[in-house]
Amino acid sequence: MTIAVQGGKGEKIGIFWLLDIFILLTELVLLTIILVLYVPAYRRFRARSLVGIFVFSGLFLLQSATGLFTYYYLSKNFGEDLAVLLMGMNTIGLGAFISLFWSLKQ
């Protein structure tokens, strides 16, 4: 199944690839929110425990950003079977980020 989003060279990106990209975008938003919430707290308290949160969030932010570009290029060369497998892995990762977000929010 494909939808009308144009890839390079007139290729269409499948719906499952777009869902994978959407999941990564959601992770990017959550990680950015975590960083935005904890930067003022770090400036105020200078707590060393917050540095670990910054490193953790920053590394996963980088991983999610590179994943977006990787999935876009994979969508041109691989079928929907790979997209469905990656969607399962990304959903588990998104669940982990949501639980991290909620635990840090409390």
C-alpha positions as CSV (number, residue, x, y, z in Angstrom):
1,M,0.0,0.0,0.0
2,T,1.4,3.4,-1.0
3,I,0.2,6.9,-0.6
4,A,0.9,10.0,-2.6
5,V,3.9,11.3,-0.8
6,Q,6.7,11.6,-3.3
7,G,10.1,10.2,-2.6
8,G,13.2,10.8,-4.7
9,K,12.9,10.1,-8.4
10,G,9.1,10.1,-8.3
11,E,8.9,7.0,-6.0
12,K,6.0,6.8,-3.5
13,I,6.7,6.2,0.2
14,G,4.5,3.4,1.7
15,I,2.1,4.0,4.6
16,F,4.1,1.7,6.9
17,W,7.3,3.7,6.2
18,L,5.5,6.9,7.0
19,L,4.2,5.4,10.3
20,D,7.8,4.5,11.2
21,I,8.9,8.1,10.5
22,F,5.9,9.4,12.5
23,I,7.0,7.2,15.5
24,L,10.5,8.6,15.3
25,L,9.2,12.1,15.1
26,T,7.1,11.5,18.2
27,E,10.3,10.3,20.0
28,L,12.1,13.5,18.8
29,V,9.3,15.6,20.3
30,L,9.4,13.8,23.7
31,L,13.2,14.0,23.9
32,T,13.1,17.7,23.1
33,I,10.5,18.3,25.7
34,I,12.7,16.4,28.3
35,L,15.6,18.6,27.4
36,V,13.6,21.8,27.5
37,L,12.1,20.9,30.9
38,Y,15.4,20.0,32.5
39,V,17.8,22.7,31.2
40,P,16.3,25.4,33.5
41,A,16.4,23.0,36.4
42,Y,20.1,22.3,35.7
43,R,20.9,26.0,35.5
44,R,19.2,26.6,38.8
45,F,20.5,23.6,40.9
46,R,23.6,22.5,39.0
47,A,22.7,18.9,39.9
48,R,25.1,16.3,38.5
49,S,22.3,13.8,38.1
50,L,20.7,15.9,35.4
51,V,23.8,15.6,33.3
52,G,23.0,11.9,32.8
53,I,19.5,12.9,31.6
54,F,21.0,15.3,29.1
55,V,23.5,12.8,27.7
56,F,20.9,10.1,27.5
57,S,18.3,12.4,25.8
58,G,20.9,13.9,23.5
59,L,22.2,10.5,22.3
60,F,18.7,9.2,21.6
61,L,17.8,12.5,20.0
62,L,20.7,12.0,17.6
63,Q,19.7,8.4,17.0
64,S,16.1,9.4,16.2
65,A,17.2,12.1,13.8
66,T,19.5,9.8,11.9
67,G,16.8,7.2,11.9
68,L,14.5,9.6,10.1
69,F,16.9,9.9,7.2
70,T,17.7,6.3,7.2
71,Y,14.1,5.2,7.0
72,Y,13.5,7.6,4.2
73,Y,16.3,6.1,2.1
74,L,15.4,2.5,3.1
75,S,11.8,3.1,1.9
76,K,13.2,3.6,-1.6
77,N,15.0,0.2,-1.7
78,F,13.1,-2.1,0.6
79,G,9.5,-3.2,0.8
80,E,6.8,-3.0,3.4
81,D,7.9,-6.2,5.2
82,L,10.9,-4.5,6.6
83,A,8.8,-1.4,7.5
84,V,6.4,-3.5,9.6
85,L,9.3,-5.1,11.5
86,L,10.9,-1.8,12.1
87,M,7.6,-0.4,13.2
88,G,7.4,-3.1,15.9
89,M,10.8,-2.2,17.2
90,N,10.0,1.5,17.1
91,T,6.8,1.0,19.0
92,I,8.7,-0.7,21.8
93,G,11.2,2.2,21.8
94,L,8.4,4.7,21.9
95,G,6.9,2.9,24.9
96,A,10.3,3.2,26.6
97,F,10.5,6.9,25.9
98,I,6.9,7.5,27.1
99,S,7.7,5.7,30.4
100,L,10.9,7.7,30.7
101,F,9.0,10.9,30.1
102,W,6.4,10.0,32.7
103,S,8.9,8.9,35.3
104,L,11.0,12.1,34.9
105,K,7.8,14.3,34.9
106,Q,6.9,13.2,38.5
